[in-house]
Amino acid sequence: MFKKAFLSASAAILVGTLTAGSAMAADFPSKPIKMVVAFGAGGSTDTMARIFAKYAEKHLGERVIVVNKPGAGGELGWTFLANSKADGYTIGLINSPVVEVYPFTRAETVGYSMDDIRPLVNVVTDPGVLAVKADGPFQTLTDFIEFVQSHPNEVTVSHEGIGGDDHLAMMSFANKTNTEMNMVSFSSNAEATAALLGGHIDAFEGNMSEVSAQINSGTIKALAVWSPERLDAIADVPTGAEQNVDLIAAASRGLAVPAGVPDDVYQKLVDASEAVINDEEFKQELVKLNMPLNPIYGSEYVDFLQDSHDSLKAIWDVNPWVKD
């Protein structure tokens, strides 16, 4: 279970902690807040973080400074978040499902556990798409599948880190279609998109918001969207299920703090997050970027991530996915 902030059993320390916590919350925030993004600049996580930070400043009354700490598919940034001072002045973007899986897929080396962070709010849930260059040889998902089946391990497809939604989506795709591909990791979907357009990879697996503009402009062709229904933002793109590939995949992006942040400071951050999400100008910015808003607050977000962790851990225990 995710670690809850706890108080000492000692009555004297309990009183002192409550008093200090209340005083901290009354003054919070009184200086700039750092928002850690565990991926490179320019990707959808970074873009969402910067928009959120802008409106959080409005509702918190202090600057919110975005700091990119990319590396190891997000692990470095989340380790930094988990080890930061638990005073509410360091918050971070967390990406599900990847943030939940590293503690068991990289158990010998990972620098954090889910006990070390306390989720605040989920903000968006962004479906995955499989896309190719518009002027390339693949015009339909069937074309792509047939070619990959006859050319095992020749087709290169991007993902944003082992155990991430992109990687898991392509593993599931490979299992469902009896295909083998060469999966190439990038530090951000922005880099993967550039690699696709430059002809360095054959296909892009990433989030809809990353490539919706290129899809609608005709630069990139989406072969499928991994959502239950078609999306208004890319209405002409069929779902996988429409093409006999029953696959659902998405990335959820939210906010978290180090475990141990006082409850009243934590609640101030949850309340501020809710104010941002209900801000009409913020909503409109997400609409323009085709980022589907999906708010889940506080304890419900904790449960959401716990359920995801348990489901993926059960799969891993039976059939661990291959690491590169």
Residue pairs with C-beta under 8 A, 6 or more apart in sequence:
1 306
2 114
2 115
2 117
2 118
2 119
2 302
2 305
2 306
3 114
3 115
3 116
3 118
3 259
4 118
4 259
5 86
5 118
5 259
5 260
5 261
5 262
5 263
5 266
7 13
7 14
7 17
7 18
8 14
8 17
20 262
21 262
21 263
21 264
21 265
22 264
24 87
24 88
24 262
24 264
24 265
25 262
25 264
25 265
25 267
25 268
28 88
28 265
28 268
29 60
29 61
29 62
29 88
29 89
30 62
31 62
31 89
32 62
32 63
32 64
32 65
32 89
33 56
33 60
33 62
33 63
33 64
33 65
33 88
33 89
33 90
33 91
34 64
34 65
34 67
34 84
34 89
34 90
34 91
35 49
35 52
35 53
35 56
35 64
35 65
35 66
35 67
35 91
35 92
35 93
36 67
36 69
36 77
36 80
36 81
36 84
36 90
36 91
36 92
36 93
37 45
37 46
37 49
37 66
37 67
37 68
37 69
37 70
37 77
37 92
37 93
38 45
38 69
38 70
38 71
38 74
38 75
38 76
38 77
38 78
38 80
38 81
38 92
38 93
38 94
38 95
39 45
39 46
39 68
39 70
39 74
39 77
39 95
39 160
39 187
39 188
40 46
40 68
40 70
40 187
40 188
40 190
40 191
41 68
41 188
42 188
42 190
42 191
43 160
43 188
43 189
43 190
43 191
43 210
44 126
44 189
44 207
44 209
44 210
44 253
44 289
44 291
45 93
45 95
45 188
45 253
46 66
46 68
46 188
47 289
48 93
48 123
48 124
48 253
48 286
48 289
48 291
49 66
49 93
50 66
51 282
51 285
51 286
51 289
52 123
52 255
52 276
52 282
53 64
53 65
53 66
54 64
55 276
55 279
55 281
55 282
56 64
56 272
56 273
56 276
57 63
57 64
58 276
58 279
59 272
59 275
59 276
59 279
60 272
68 77
69 76
69 77
69 80
70 76
70 77
70 187
70 188
71 77
71 187
72 161
73 98
73 102
73 160
73 161
73 162
73 163
73 164
73 185
73 187
74 95
74 98
74 99
74 102
74 161
74 164
75 102
75 106
75 110
75 111
75 112
76 111
77 92
78 92
78 94
78 99
78 102
78 112
78 117
79 110
79 111
79 112
80 92
81 90
81 91
81 92
81 94
81 112
81 117
81 256
81 257
81 258
82 111
82 112
82 113
82 116
82 117
82 258
82 259
83 111
83 112
83 116
83 258
84 90
84 258
85 258
86 257
86 258
86 259
86 260
86 261
87 261
87 265
88 257
88 261
88 262
88 265
88 266
88 268
88 269
90 257
90 258
91 120
91 255
91 256
91 257
91 269
92 117
92 255
92 256
92 257
93 253
93 254
93 255
94 117
94 119
94 253
94 254
94 255
94 256
95 164
95 165
95 251
95 252
95 253
96 122
96 165
96 251
96 252
96 253
96 254
96 304
96 305
96 308
97 163
97 164
97 165
97 168
97 251
97 252
97 308
97 312
98 160
98 161
98 163
98 164
98 165
99 114
99 117
99 305
100 114
100 305
100 308
100 309
100 312
101 163
101 309
101 312
101 313
101 316
102 110
102 112
102 163
103 110
103 112
103 113
103 114
104 313
104 316
105 162
105 163
105 316
105 320
105 321
105 323
114 305
114 309
115 259
116 258
116 259
117 256
117 257
117 258
117 259
118 256
118 257
118 258
118 259
118 260
118 261
118 266
118 302
119 254
119 255
119 256
119 298
119 301
119 302
119 305
120 254
120 255
120 256
120 257
120 266
120 269
120 270
120 273
120 297
120 298
120 301
121 254
121 255
121 270
121 273
121 274
121 277
121 295
121 296
121 297
121 298
121 301
122 252
122 253
122 254
122 294
122 295
122 296
122 301
122 304
123 253
123 254
123 255
123 273
123 277
123 293
123 294
123 295
124 209
124 252
124 253
124 286
124 291
124 292
124 293
124 294
125 250
125 251
125 252
125 253
125 292
125 294
126 207
126 208
126 209
126 250
126 251
126 252
126 253
126 291
126 292
127 207
127 208
127 225
127 226
127 227
127 231
127 249
127 250
127 292
128 165
128 166
128 169
128 205
128 206
128 207
128 208
128 225
128 226
128 249
128 250
128 251
129 204
129 205
129 206
129 207
129 208
129 211
129 215
129 222
129 223
129 224
129 225
129 226
129 234
129 237
130 141
130 144
130 157
130 173
130 203
130 204
130 205
130 222
130 223
130 224
130 226
131 196
131 203
131 204
131 205
131 206
131 211
131 214
131 215
131 220
131 221
131 222
131 223
132 138
132 144
132 196
132 202
132 203
132 204
132 220
132 221
132 223
133 196
133 197
133 199
133 219
133 220
133 221
134 218
134 219
134 220
134 221
136 202
136 221
137 143
137 147
138 144
138 147
138 203
138 221
138 223
139 221
140 223
140 243
141 223
141 224
141 238
141 240
141 243
141 245
142 243
144 155
144 203
144 223
145 177
145 179
145 245
147 155
148 154
148 155
148 177
148 179
148 180
148 181
149 177
149 178
149 179
152 179
152 180
153 180
153 181
153 182
154 182
155 181
155 182
155 202
155 203
156 181
156 182
156 183
156 184
156 200
156 201
156 202
156 203
157 170
157 181
157 182
157 183
157 184
157 201
157 202
157 203
157 204
157 205
158 166
158 183
158 184
158 185
158 186
158 189
158 192
158 195
158 196
158 201
158 203
158 204
158 205
158 206
159 166
159 167
159 170
159 183
159 184
159 185
159 186
159 192
159 205
159 206
160 166
160 167
160 185
160 186
160 187
160 188
160 189
160 192
160 206
161 167
161 185
162 185
162 321
162 323
162 324
163 321
164 251
165 207
165 249
165 250
165 251
166 189
166 205
166 206
166 207
166 249
166 251
167 183
167 185
167 321
168 249
168 312
168 321
169 205
169 226
169 247
169 249
170 181
170 183
170 205
171 321
171 322
172 247
172 249
173 179
173 245
173 247
174 180
174 181
176 245
176 246
176 247
177 245
181 203
183 324
184 195
184 201
185 324
186 192
186 195
189 204
189 206
189 207
189 210
189 211
190 210
192 201
192 204
192 206
193 204
193 206
193 210
193 211
193 214
193 220
195 201
196 202
196 203
196 204
196 220
197 214
197 219
197 220
203 223
204 211
204 220
207 250
207 251
208 225
208 227
208 231
208 233
208 234
208 290
209 233
209 289
209 290
209 291
209 292
211 220
211 222
212 233
212 234
212 290
214 220
215 221
215 222
215 234
215 237
216 233
216 234
222 234
222 237
224 237
224 238
224 239
224 240
224 243
224 245
224 247
225 231
225 234
225 237
225 238
225 239
225 240
226 239
226 240
226 247
226 248
226 249
226 250
227 239
227 248
227 250
228 239
228 241
228 248
229 239
230 237
230 238
230 239
231 237
231 290
231 292
233 290
234 290
240 246
240 247
240 248
241 247
252 294
252 304
254 296
254 301
255 269
255 273
257 266
257 269
261 269
270 297
270 298
273 297
274 295
274 297
276 282
277 283
277 293
277 295
283 293
286 292
286 293
296 304
